[in-house]
Amino acid sequence: MQDATRDPYRKAVFTGTFDPITLGHLDVIRRGRLLFDHLVVGIGVNPNKQSLFSVQERVEMARRVTGEFPNVSVEAFEALTVQYVRRIGARVILRGLRTLSDMEYEFGMTLTNHRLDPTIETVFLMADAEYSHVSSSLIKQVARYGGPEGLKRFVPEELVASILAKAASAAEDGRGESRAAD
């Protein structure tokens, strides 16, 4: 029998841009780490998105809020998800679902990933209802217009000051969100 720590199906990768990491992301990480021997939070570089935080800043923030979990690691990557998953010796992609529109998008990505590598499986966790509306775009708007008390409802408290500072800097540079949250 194969040692569970060496079984690639006992190692999962939760990928995203995490710009910034939210309580919804953290909920999926907390729950996902219980399902797998090792969970890698893979912070991707998406050339189609203008990130508020650099990839190094996103990695550092994710490490700060996942440090209490011994079987969770955080890494940056720049590749197709299936290439990254294969490269680190995993065979499972963990994804969080918030809404039906997420399901539609994730369904297409799962089919694509399966075509690229049929040995890699995708596992979905439904978002806790408390976080089903939270997105990184929402966080950026709340940071710009809602202040620290509003932000604490959506992101780990230890990240609030960093997010507020970055959002203020981006607004001064003209990179902030162009309209207030409705």
C-alpha positions in Angstrom: 0.0 0.0 0.0 1.3 3.4 -0.9 2.2 5.9 1.8 -0.6 8.5 2.0 1.9 11.4 2.1 3.3 10.2 -1.3 0.0 9.7 -2.9 -0.6 12.5 -5.4 -4.3 12.3 -4.8 -3.8 13.3 -1.1 -2.2 16.6 -2.2 -4.5 19.3 -3.5 -3.9 22.7 -4.9 -6.2 25.7 -4.3 -5.4 28.2 -7.0 -6.4 31.8 -7.5 -5.1 35.3 -7.7 -6.1 36.1 -4.0 -5.9 39.8 -4.6 -6.4 40.1 -1.6 -7.2 36.8 0.2 -10.7 37.0 1.8 -12.5 35.2 4.6 -14.2 33.2 1.9 -10.9 32.0 0.6 -9.8 31.2 4.1 -12.9 29.2 4.7 -12.2 27.0 1.7 -8.6 26.6 2.9 -9.6 25.7 6.5 -12.1 23.1 5.2 -9.9 21.8 2.3 -6.9 21.2 4.6 -9.1 18.6 6.5 -9.7 16.7 3.3 -6.1 16.3 2.1 -2.8 15.5 3.6 -1.3 18.7 2.1 -3.0 21.7 0.6 -1.0 24.1 -1.5 -2.4 27.6 -2.0 -1.2 28.4 -5.5 -1.2 32.2 -6.1 -1.3 32.6 -9.8 -0.1 35.5 -12.0 -3.0 36.4 -14.3 -1.8 38.6 -17.2 -5.4 39.6 -17.9 -6.0 41.1 -14.5 -4.5 44.3 -13.0 -3.7 43.2 -9.4 -3.8 45.6 -6.5 -1.0 43.6 -4.7 2.1 42.2 -6.2 2.4 38.4 -6.3 5.0 38.6 -3.5 2.6 40.6 -1.3 -0.2 38.2 -2.0 2.0 35.3 -1.0 3.1 37.0 2.2 -0.5 37.8 3.2 -1.7 34.3 2.5 1.2 32.9 4.5 0.3 35.2 7.4 -3.2 33.9 7.6 -2.5 30.2 6.9 0.5 29.9 9.2 -1.5 28.1 11.9 -2.2 25.2 9.5 0.8 22.8 9.4 -0.4 21.0 6.2 -0.9 24.2 4.2 1.8 25.9 2.1 1.7 28.9 -0.1 3.5 29.4 -3.4 3.4 31.7 -6.4 3.2 30.2 -9.9 3.0 31.4 -13.5 1.7 28.6 -15.7 -1.4 26.8 -16.6 -3.0 25.3 -13.5 -2.7 21.8 -14.7 1.0 22.3 -15.5 1.6 23.7 -12.0 -0.4 20.9 -10.3 1.6 18.2 -12.2 4.9 20.0 -11.5 4.5 19.9 -7.8 3.3 16.2 -7.7 -0.3 16.8 -7.0 -3.4 15.4 -8.8 -6.2 17.4 -7.3 -7.4 21.0 -7.9 -9.6 22.4 -5.1 -12.0 25.1 -6.1 -14.6 27.1 -4.1 -18.0 27.8 -5.5 -20.0 30.9 -4.4 -22.8 31.2 -7.0 -24.3 29.5 -10.0 -22.3 31.8 -12.2 -19.2 30.5 -10.5 -20.4 26.9 -11.3 -20.8 27.8 -15.0 -17.3 29.2 -15.2 -15.7 26.4 -13.1 -17.5 23.8 -15.2 -15.8 25.1 -18.4 -12.4 25.3 -16.6 -12.8 21.8 -15.3 -13.6 20.4 -18.8 -10.6 22.3 -20.2 -8.3 21.0 -17.4 -9.5 17.5 -17.9 -8.7 17.7 -21.7 -5.2 19.0 -20.9 -4.6 16.3 -18.3 -7.2 13.6 -17.6 -5.3 12.4 -14.5 -6.0 15.6 -12.6 -9.3 15.8 -10.7 -11.2 18.9 -9.6 -13.0 18.9 -6.2 -15.5 21.7 -5.4 -16.4 23.1 -2.0 -19.5 25.2 -1.7 -18.8 28.6 0.0 -20.3 29.1 3.4 -23.4 31.3 2.9 -21.8 34.0 5.0 -19.1 34.4 2.3 -21.0 33.6 -0.9 -21.1 37.2 -2.0 -17.5 38.1 -1.2 -15.1 38.8 -4.1 -11.8 40.5 -4.3 -13.5 43.3 -6.4 -15.9 43.9 -3.5 -13.0 44.0 -1.0 -11.3 46.7 -3.1 -14.4 48.8 -3.1 -15.1 48.4 0.6 -11.4 49.2 1.3 -11.7 52.4 -0.7 -15.1 53.6 0.6 -16.1 51.5 3.7 -13.0 51.8 5.9 -11.7 49.3 8.5 -14.9 48.3 10.2 -16.5 47.3 6.9 -13.4 45.6 5.7 -13.2 43.4 8.9 -16.4 41.7 7.8 -14.7 40.3 4.7 -11.0 39.8 5.3 -8.8 38.5 8.1 -8.3 41.3 10.6 -4.5 41.1 10.5 -4.7 42.2 6.8 -7.0 45.2 7.2 -4.3 47.8 7.6 -2.3 46.5 4.6 -5.3 46.4 2.4 -6.5 49.9 3.4 -3.0 51.3 2.8 -2.7 49.7 -0.6 -6.2 50.8 -1.7 -5.4 54.4 -0.7 -2.2 54.3 -2.6 -3.9 52.8 -5.7 -6.6 55.5 -5.5 -3.9 58.2 -5.4 -2.2 56.6 -8.4 -5.5 56.3 -10.3 -5.6 52.5 -10.2 -8.5 52.2 -7.7 -12.0 51.1 -8.5 -13.8 53.8 -10.5 -17.1 53.7 -8.7 -18.5 53.1 -5.3 -20.2 49.9 -4.2 -23.9 50.0 -4.8 
